[in-house]
Amino acid sequence: MTTKLITLTLSLIYFFTTISAQEITSGKKKIKIESVPKLIIENVLLLDENKNQIVEAGEDCFYELNIKNTGVGVAKGVKVNTYVIEGSSPGLSFEKTIYVGKIPGGTQKTIKIPLSPGITVSEGIVRFRFEAYDVNFYKSEPQYYDLKLKTKEKKINLAISWYYPIGVNTTVDKAKFSIKACIMTSNPLKEAKIYVNNVLAANQRGMILLKSTDCDYTLEKELVLNEGKNIIKLVVYNEGKKIEAPLRVITYNKKPLEHRLALVIGNSNYDFSPLKNPSNDAKSMAKALRALNFEVIEIIDGNKKEMKQGVRNFHAKLERDRGVGLFYYAGHGVQVKGENYLIPINSDIQQEYDIPDEALRVNTVLAYMENSGSRMNIVVLDACRDNPFARSMRSGSRGLAQIYAEGSGSIIAYATSPGSVASDGDGDNGLYTQELLKAISIPGIEVGMVFRKVLSNVKKLSDGKQIPWTNSSIEGEFYFTK
């Protein structure tokens, strides 16, 4: 008994001391352990114009800090969030989120976070907190910095400071950009002018100029940018003085619309076990995706030939145009020996061994998508209904088998968890597709959050009986609508 206990203890010590390695050995078999990133923030520095480690009103300055990944996995889509956690900071603007991108294991990146202390900034100490995290929510320990602020000492005749753009240089991918500035003046304001590339873009009549509590005047204007660099000059006048704000450069890189292609299949009209909702689901999904700028290949009640040809056409277009590919299927689906199949209408399936010849392999669709060169692939399978061939199948498996997203840009979503089944539903749409249609129409929700929202809503509405499942290897970002 003692010998067995010692052996077990040593085995556990060995397992936990090697858990961060790429693989461990158990007997003769090697077991792979998924490597994970470990993010660390260090060397937080304040770089200020006056080089005195005090941020003064109207001064150009920024934080500089290093983001290290000391783990063995790749940190994907890393962002750094900045918060004020103590002290008051009226008149102080800063970038709250900085996108860093991918950080492989054992490497680091240096980033800068612009600060804009306005002319109304008040004296005191403000405590900042910095946190880094990636798309899988691996987070760093927070780092802190106590920032000293100094106000203007002399009475201001006329002064301007920017609220936004915060930094000197800003790059955007939209043609419209709203600028905002604070104006302090001891005399009545006479005029304000905005120039873009030395061309007058607006005078006082063409902008919003309001009295405010923080400033004598707050100036706001939405500009329509030229493609490329836009040098913004703001000039204000009072009775006795003219002053220019520090120049701001906004670079507008017109982002070409990324191609979006979807293959949507909905099968309801089966001879052996018809379903009410899939054809409605597919029609609703195709309509919604078209409204979101997807080119859609739509197949309703497809037989084997139509489904296979649809997949080939989908692959050819995706390979040509790249961008984002989305495959949506609603209808009967089964698993045989751990492999998933989508069932066409008019299929002649008598026994389990008929399925590979009569149905469409999910792995075939995945292979086409993964080899197309698309930036991101989204696969949605609302095919987890009761197996209509259960009596003739020896395996007795329910629902679909679990599959994993491969590569660096795939997400696979099931209407319910692997091995489980979902009902066809009572309304015009199944519960899962109903909630998915709602989620993709909400502006500003990243694709991963879309499926998390669907999971939460479906689970709640079904009283926990249906729990959607998602597996993701996405690295970049994608929004159905912004």
N, C-alpha and C positions, 0 to 999 in steps of 0.2 A: 504493500500500500504506500509506504514512504517513498520507495523508488518511483512509483507511478506519479506521485504528487510532485516530486522533484523534476521529473521529465516534463510534466505538463507546465510547471512554472517556467522552466528554461525555454520551452517552446513558445510560451506567450511573450517572454522577454525578447526572444529573437524576432517574433512577428512584429511587435510594436516598435522595435528599434530599426526595423527595415521597411516600415510602412511607407516612407517617403521615397524609397528606391523605385526604379522602373519595374522590377519584378522580384519575387521571392521564390524560394524553392521549397516544395513540400514533397518529401520523398524523392521520386524521380521526375515529378511534374513541376514545371515552372508556371507560376501564376502571375499574370500581369496585374500591377497595381496602377490605377490611373494617376498620373503625375499632376500635381496642382501647383499653381503659382503662389508666391508669397510676396505681397507688396509692402514696401517700406518707404516712408517719406523722411528725408534727412536734408541737412544743410539749408535750412530756410533762411534766406538773406533778404534784407531790405536794401534796394538800390535806389537812392534818392538823388535828386538833382544837386542839392547843396552838400551832399556827402557828410551829413552830421547825424544820421540815424534818427532824424526828427522830420516828420511829414508836415510841411507848412502849407497853408492855404494857397492854392494856385500852382503848386509845385508838381512837375512831372516825376513819377516814381512807379516802381513795381516790385513785387516779390519775385525772387528766384528760388527755386527749390528742385531737388533731385528726387525722382521716383525710381526706386530700385525694385527689381524682381529677383529675390534671392532663392525662389523655388526652382523646381525643375520643369514645370509646365509653363506654357505660354499664357500670359495675361492678355486677354482680348478686349478691345474696345475700352481701354482704360480712360477714366475721367477723374478729375480732381474737383471736389466741392470745397468752397470756402464759405465760412460762416463767421458772423460776429456773435460771440457768446457772452461778452461782458462789456459794459460801457456803452455810451451813446455815440452815434456817428452821423448826426445830421450834416449834410453837405459833402459826405464822403461816399463816392461811388467806386465799385470794384466788380470785376468779373466773378460771378458766383460759380460758374462751371467752366472748366477748361477741358477740351477733348485732347487726350494724349495719344490714343491709338494702341497699337500692339506693342507689348514689351516681352520679348523672349526671356526664358529663364537665364539668370546670370548676367543680365544686361540692365542698363539704366537709361533714363531720359531726363534732360533738364528742361523745365518749363518756366515761363514768366507769366505772372498774373498782374495785369495793369491796375494801378490805383489812380483815382482822380479826386484829390482833395479840393473841393470847391472853395470859392472865396468866402463862403459863409461857414466853413468848418470851424467847430469850437474846440477849445483847448482841452486836453485830457488824455487818457490812456484807454485804448480799445483792445480787447483780447480777441484774436482771430484763432479759428480752428480749421485745420486742413485735413481732409480725408481722401484717400484714393480707393477706387473700386473698379472692378471689371464687369463685363456683361453677365458673368455667372455669380456676381456679388461676393467675390473674394475681396475683402476689405483690408486696408492698412490700419495700423494703430494710429489714432489722431496725433497730429503735431500742433503746437501752439506758438503764437507769437504775440507779444505785447507791443502795440504800436503807439508811439507818442505823437500826438497831434498838437500843432501850434496855430493859433489864429492870427489874422491880420491885426497889427497893433495900431496902425495909423487910420485916421478917418478916410474912407474911400470916396474919392470924387467920382470915378467911373471905373468899373472892372467887370470882367466876364470870366466865367468858368464853365466847362462842359459837364453836363450830366452824361450824355452819350452822343457820339461814340466816346467811350472811356479812353482807349488808347489812341496814340498818334496814327497808327495804321490799323485798318479794319478791312477784312475780306468777307464779302457776302455773296450769296447766289440768287438773291431776289432783287428785282429792279427798284423796288420801293424801300426807302429807309427813313425812319423818323429821327430827326436830331432834336436835342433838348439842351438848353443852356440856362445859366443863372446870371442875371444882370444886377449889379449893385450900383446905385447912382445917388449922389447927394443933390443933384439938380434934376429938374424934369427931363424925362427921356424925350429926345427930339425925333430920332430916326433909327431904324435897324435894317441892315441889308445882308442878304446871303448871296455869295457868289459860288458857282461851281465851275472850276477851270476858268476863272476870271470872267465868267459870263454871269450877269445878274440873274439869279433864279427866283428871288422873292424880295420885296420890300416889306415895310411894316404892315401894309394892307393885306399882304398875302400870307401872313403867318399868325399863329396864336400867341398873343403877348398878354400875360395876365399878372396881376399883383398876387404875391404869395407871402406866406409866413416866413419862409426861409430866405427869400430873395426879395429885392424891390420889385423885380419882374422875372417871370419865367417865360422863356421863349421856346416855342415848339413849331416844327415844320416838317411835313412829310415831303421828301425829295424823290423825284424820279431820276435814277442814276443813269449815266452813260455807261456803256460796256467798257470795261477797263478801269483806269484810275480816275477818280473824282476828287479833286483838291477842293476842300470846303473852307471858305473864308467867311467869317462872320464879323461884320463891322457895326458898331453902335455909336450913336452920337447923343450927347446931352447939350445943354446950352453953351458949355464952354470947352468941351473936349470931344475928341474922337479916339476910339480904341479898337484894336482888332484882337479877337480871340486867337489862341495858338492854332495853327493850321491843323486840320484833320484830313487824312487821306483815306477814302473809302474805295476799295477796289471791288468792282462788280464783275465777277466771272460768271457769265451766263451759262448756267448748267444745262447741257442738253438733256432733254427728257429721256430718262432711262426707259428702254423698251420693257413693256410688261406683257407677258403672254400667259394665258390660262387655258388649260384643257379641262372642261367641265362635263362630267358624265353622270346622268341620273337614270337609273333603271327601276321601273315599277311594274311593267306589264309582263310579269313572269307567268308561264303556263302553270307551273307547279305550286308557287307560293307568292301570289302578287302582293305588292306593297303599295300603300297609299301615297306616302310622302316623297320618295326620292326624286321623281320627275319634277314635282313642284319645287323641291329644294334646289335642284340643279338649275331650273329656270330662274328662280329668285337669285341664286348665286351668280349666274351668268349676267343677269341684268345689273346687279350691284357692282360687279367687277368692271363691266363696260363703263359705268358711271365713274369709276376710279381709274380710267385711262388704260385698262387692260384690253388687249386684243384677245378675243375669246373664241376658242373652238368649242362648239356646244354639241353634245350628242345626247339625245333623249331616247331611251329605250333602245340601246344599241345592241346589235348582235355581235358575235365574236369578230367577224370580218370588219365591221364598222369601228369597233373599239380598237383593234390592232392598227387599222389604217389611221385612226385618229391619233394614236400614240406616235406613229411614224411621222405624220405631218407636224405634230407638236415638236418632236425632236428636231426636224429639219429647220423649222422656223426659229427655234430656240438657239440652235447652233449658228444660224446666220445672224441673228439680231442680238444674241446674248441677253444681258439685262437680268430680269427677274422672271423665273418660271413658277407657275402655280398649277398643281394638279389637284382637282377636287372630284371625289367619287362618292355617290350615294346609291345604295342598293345592297344586294346580297353579297357577302364576302365570307370566305371560309379559310381555315388553315388546315394544311395537310402536312404532317411530319415537320411542323415548325415553319412552313412556308405559306405565305398568304396569297390567295387568289380572289379575283373579282369576277363575279358571275354575270355573263351576258344573258340577255333574254334569248329564248329559243334554244338554249343549250340542252344537249342530250346527255344528262348525267344520271347514270343508273347506279354506279358504284363509286367508291372513293377513288379508285385508280383512273376513272374517267376524267377527273377534274383537271389534271395538268394539260390534257389535250383540249378540253372544252372551255377553259377559263383563261383569263389574263393574269399572268404572274405580276404581282406588285414589284418584285425585284427587277423585272424587265423595264418597268416605268422608271424606277429609281436609277437604273444603269444609264438609260437614255438621258435623263436629266443631269446626272453627275458628269457625264462625258460631253455635255453640250458646250461647256465653257461659260455658262451663265454665272453671274455674280452670286445669286441666291436662289435656292429652290425651296418651295413651300409645298408640302404634300398633306392634304386633308382627306381622311378616310372616314366617312360616316357610313361604315359598312359593317357595323358590329351587331347586326340583328341576329335573331335566332337562326341557327343553321337548318336550312330546309332539308338537308340530306343526312341529318343526324342518325336516322335509323339505318342507313346503308353504309355508314362510316364506322370503321373499327376503332379509330383513335378516340372518338367521343369528345374531341376538343371543342370548346365554346369560344366564340369571339375570334379575334385576330391574334396572331402571334406577335410578340414584341420584336420590333426592328429598330435599328439605331441609325441616326443621321451621321453620315460620313463626310469627309472633306471639311472645309472651313466655312460653308455657307448654306447649310440645310436645316430645315425644321420639319418634323413629322408629327402630325396631330391626329389622334384618334377621338372619335365621339365618346368613347368610354375606355376604361383601362384594359390592357391586353388580357385576354382570357375571359372578359366579361361581355355582356350583351346589353344593347339599348333597345328600348321599344320604338316602334314606328311613329308613335305620337298620335295625338287626337286632332290637332289643328291642321292647317294647310302646310305647315313646315314642321319637321322634327325639332325637338327641343334644342339639340346641339346646333343645328344650322340656324335656327331662329336666333339664338344668342350670338352666333358668329356673325350673322348679317348685321346685328346691332353694333357689335364691337368694331368691325372694320370701317364703319361709317363715322366713328368718333375721331375728330381731328387731333393730331399731335400724339397719338399713342403708338409707340414702337411695337414691332411685330411680336416680340416676346411677351410684352404686356397685354397685347390683344388676346393671346391664348390663355394667359393667366386669368384675365377678366372673364373669359368664357368658362373656364374651369370653375371659378367661384360661383358664377351665376347658375350654371347647370346643376352643380352640386346642391346649391340652395333650393332651386326650384323643384328638384327631384327628391328632396328630403334625404339626400345622400345616397340614393339608389343608383345614380349614374354619375360617375366621376371621370371626366375626360382626362386624356393622357397626352403628354407632349415630350418629345425628345429633340434637343437642339444642339447644333454645332456652329451656329451663326457667329460670325465675327464682326461684320459691319452692321449698319443700321438700315432699317426699312420701315417706312410709314405708308400705310394704305392711303391716308389722306393727311395733309398738314393744315 
